[in-house]
């Protein structure tokens, strides 16, 4: 079970205490118990948490299909190149694709995959034998202990700066991958998706990212990653349906517009941030929910 590799990192979502395996569940010293699902993951959502905006089984299936085709392999290598540490947390991990590739490159590292979608976490639990997969909400307190993580990665996902700062060691790093204004531009134009706010990206995104993280982190480096992918029609469809745009498009219309291969630009910034000062002792601040990134 991948969870056993990261037990000393996990925290009870109710009281913050450490967790141990007992009779098919994770339990804390205060008596809180969290059943481990048959798929190998655990839900550590706090009481009252809602998952209404989580990725659906269909969206996760499309993501798994697209990533398995290798279209983002170069990007995942660029992420792995800047990750150095024994404990890696992927906040908004999806299927665990990026985290698994990091662990392949770091044979002594372990990883925690956190996502609010149980369908995504189910796949993340099987993505690598050193991944502990956890259902968690990036907008709320993360079920991880203070200063136990060497590197946190955040790829096209929401982020709560204060919580990311809290879980990182003082000498840790936060790796954030954000799309640029050129990301998927050809696909957006071809399908007339300019009005889909969660797919289109404004040119000030990197500036807003630095402003959002500025109270808790300092920017160490920002490296562009860009390539042009030639996507078969079915893979281009998967790219549209695997992210937030899936909530806004008509699948039949998209299929009709994708009758031949299409060249699509993958354009991102891979940013490395370092924590400021010591980890905050106060309760986590409410994050800016407008920071959710495009696929």
C-alpha positions in Angstrom: 0.0 0.0 0.0 1.5 3.3 -1.1 0.1 5.0 2.0 2.5 3.3 4.2 5.4 5.2 2.5 4.0 8.5 3.6 2.3 7.9 7.0 4.7 10.2 8.8 3.6 13.0 6.5 -0.1 12.6 6.8 -2.3 14.3 9.4 -5.8 13.7 10.7 -8.1 16.3 9.1 -10.1 16.6 12.4 -7.3 17.2 14.9 -4.0 17.4 13.0 -2.5 14.4 14.8 -0.4 11.8 13.1 -1.9 8.7 11.6 -1.1 5.0 11.8 -2.5 1.9 10.0 -4.8 -0.3 11.9 -7.4 -2.8 10.6 -7.7 -1.4 7.1 -7.9 2.2 8.3 -5.8 5.2 9.2 -6.3 6.1 12.9 -5.0 8.9 15.1 -4.3 8.9 18.8 -7.5 10.9 19.4 -9.7 8.1 18.0 -10.5 9.5 14.6 -10.6 6.8 11.9 -10.4 7.0 8.1 -11.1 3.8 6.1 -8.6 2.9 3.3 -10.6 2.2 0.2 -10.2 -1.1 -1.7 -8.4 0.9 -4.4 -5.7 1.9 -2.0 -6.5 5.5 -1.3 -7.9 7.3 1.8 -10.2 10.2 2.1 -9.0 12.8 4.5 -11.6 15.5 3.8 -12.7 17.5 6.9 -16.2 17.4 8.1 -18.7 19.2 5.9 -16.4 19.3 2.9 -18.1 19.3 -0.5 -16.7 17.9 -3.7 -19.3 19.2 -6.2 -16.7 20.7 -8.5 -14.4 17.7 -8.5 -13.4 16.1 -11.8 -15.9 13.5 -12.8 -15.1 9.9 -13.8 -15.5 10.9 -17.4 -13.1 13.8 -17.1 -10.5 11.7 -15.3 -10.8 9.0 -18.0 -10.2 11.5 -20.7 -7.1 12.8 -18.8 -5.7 9.4 -18.3 -6.2 8.7 -22.1 -4.5 11.9 -23.1 -1.5 11.6 -20.7 -0.9 8.0 -21.5 -0.4 9.0 -25.2 2.7 10.9 -24.0 1.8 14.4 -25.3 2.9 16.0 -22.0 6.0 13.8 -21.4 8.4 16.6 -22.2 6.6 18.9 -19.7 6.7 16.2 -17.1 10.5 15.8 -17.6 11.0 19.6 -17.2 9.1 19.4 -13.9 11.1 16.4 -12.7 14.4 18.2 -13.5 13.7 20.9 -10.9 12.4 18.6 -8.1 15.0 17.5 -5.6 13.9 16.0 -2.3 12.9 12.8 -0.5 9.2 13.7 0.1 7.1 15.2 -2.7 3.5 16.4 -2.4 1.4 16.9 -5.5 -1.5 19.3 -4.7 -4.1 18.9 -7.3 -2.4 15.7 -8.5 -5.2 14.4 -10.8 -4.2 10.9 -11.9 -0.7 11.1 -10.4 0.9 11.3 -13.8 3.5 14.0 -13.0 4.2 12.7 -9.5 4.8 9.1 -10.9 7.3 10.4 -13.4 9.1 12.4 -10.7 9.4 9.2 -8.6 10.6 7.2 -11.5 13.5 9.7 -11.7 14.0 9.8 -8.0 14.2 6.1 -6.8 14.6 7.1 -3.1 11.7 9.6 -3.0 8.1 9.1 -1.9 5.1 11.1 -2.9 1.7 12.2 -1.7 -1.0 12.7 -4.4 -3.8 15.0 -3.2 -6.9 15.7 -5.2 -10.6 16.4 -4.4 -11.8 14.0 -7.0 -12.0 10.4 -5.7 -12.0 9.2 -9.4 -8.6 10.9 -9.9 -7.2 9.7 -6.6 -8.2 6.1 -7.4 -5.9 6.3 -10.5 -3.2 8.1 -8.6 -3.1 5.2 -6.1 -2.2 2.9 -8.9 0.2 5.3 -10.7 3.3 4.3 -8.7 4.0 2.0 -5.7 5.6 4.9 -3.8 2.6 7.2 -4.1 0.2 7.6 -1.2 -3.1 8.8 -2.6 -5.4 11.1 -0.6 -8.7 12.8 -1.3 -8.2 16.3 0.0 -9.4 19.8 -0.8 -6.7 22.3 -1.9 -8.8 25.2 -0.8 -8.9 24.0 2.8 -6.3 22.9 5.4 -4.3 20.1 3.8 -4.1 16.8 5.8 -0.3 17.0 6.0 1.8 17.7 9.0 3.8 20.9 9.4 7.2 21.1 7.6 7.3 17.5 6.5 7.4 18.0 2.7 10.6 18.7 0.7 8.9 19.8 -2.5 5.3 20.6 -3.3 4.3 20.6 -6.9 1.2 22.3 -8.3 0.5 21.7 -12.0 -2.5 23.4 -13.6 -4.3 23.3 -10.2 -5.7 25.6 -7.4 -3.3 26.6 -4.6 -3.6 27.9 -1.1 -0.2 29.7 -0.5 -0.4 29.6 3.3 -1.1 25.9 3.4 1.7 25.2 0.9 4.1 27.2 3.1 3.0 25.3 6.2 3.7 21.8 4.9 7.1 22.7 3.4 10.4 22.4 5.2 12.1 25.7 5.7 14.6 24.8 2.9 11.8 23.3 0.7 10.6 24.3 -2.7 7.3 24.9 -4.4 7.1 24.1 -8.1 4.2 25.7 -9.9 3.3 25.1 -13.5 1.0 27.6 -15.2 -0.2 28.1 -18.8 0.8 31.1 -20.8 -1.5 33.1 -23.1 -0.3 30.9 -26.0 -1.3 27.6 -24.3 -3.7 25.6 -26.6 -4.3 28.8 -28.6 -4.9 26.9 -31.9 -7.5 24.6 -30.3 -9.3 27.5 -28.6 -9.5 29.3 -32.0 -10.5 26.3 -34.0 -13.3 25.4 -31.6 -14.4 28.9 -30.8 -13.7 28.6 -27.1 -12.5 32.1 -26.4 -15.6 32.7 -24.1 -14.7 29.7 -21.9 -12.8 31.6 -19.2 -11.3 28.5 -17.6 -9.6 27.5 -20.9 -8.4 30.8 -22.1 -5.4 32.4 -20.2 -4.7 36.0 -19.9 -1.2 37.5 -20.4 -0.8 38.6 -16.8 -1.1 35.2 -15.2 2.5 34.9 -14.2 2.4 38.3 -12.6 -0.8 37.4 -10.7 0.9 34.2 -9.5 3.8 36.0 -8.0 1.5 38.5 -6.3 -0.6 35.6 -4.9 2.4 33.8 -3.5 4.4 36.8 -2.5 3.5 36.9 1.2 4.7 33.3 1.7 7.3 32.6 -1.1 10.0 34.2 -3.1 10.5 33.4 -6.8 13.8 31.6 -7.5 13.3 30.8 -11.2 10.7 30.9 -13.9 11.5 28.7 -17.0 9.3 28.6 -20.1 8.4 25.3 -21.6 6.9 25.3 -25.1 6.4 22.7 -27.8 4.0 22.2 -30.6 2.0 18.9 -30.4 0.4 17.2 -33.4 -2.8 15.7 -31.9 -5.0 13.1 -33.6 -8.7 14.1 -33.4 -9.5 11.7 -30.5 -6.6 13.0 -28.5 -7.5 16.6 -29.2 -11.0 15.8 -28.0 -9.6 14.3 -24.8 -7.6 17.4 -24.2 -10.8 19.5 -24.3 -12.8 17.1 -22.1 -10.3 16.4 -19.5 -10.2 19.9 -17.9 -12.6 22.7 -16.7 -13.7 23.3 -20.3 -15.6 20.0 -20.2 -18.3 21.7 -18.1 -18.8 24.3 -20.8 -18.7 22.6 -24.2 -20.9 20.5 -26.4 -19.1 17.2 -27.0 -20.9 16.5 -30.3 -20.0 19.9 -31.7 -16.3 19.5 -30.6 -16.2 16.1 -32.3 -17.6 17.6 -35.5 -14.9 20.2 -35.6 -12.0 17.8 -35.1 -12.0 15.6 -38.2 -8.3 15.7 -38.8 -5.0 16.1 -36.8 -4.4 19.5 -35.3 -1.2 21.3 -34.3 -1.6 22.6 -30.8 0.9 24.7 -28.7 1.8 23.5 -25.2 3.1 26.7 -23.6 3.7 26.9 -19.9 6.0 28.4 -17.2 7.7 26.2 -14.7 8.3 28.4 -11.6 10.3 27.5 -8.5 9.5 29.3 -5.3 11.2 29.2 -1.9 9.4 29.7 1.5 9.8 33.0 3.3 10.8 33.0 6.9 9.4 30.3 9.2 6.2 28.4 8.7 3.1 30.3 9.9 1.6 29.2 13.2 -1.8 30.8 12.7 -4.8 29.1 11.0 -4.5 29.0 7.2 -5.8 32.0 5.4 -8.7 31.7 3.0 -7.2 31.4 -0.5 -8.1 33.4 -3.5 -10.3 31.0 -5.4 -9.7 32.9 -8.7 -6.2 31.3 -8.9 -7.5 28.0 -10.4 -5.5 27.3 -13.5 -6.4 26.0 -17.0 -5.6 22.5 -18.1 
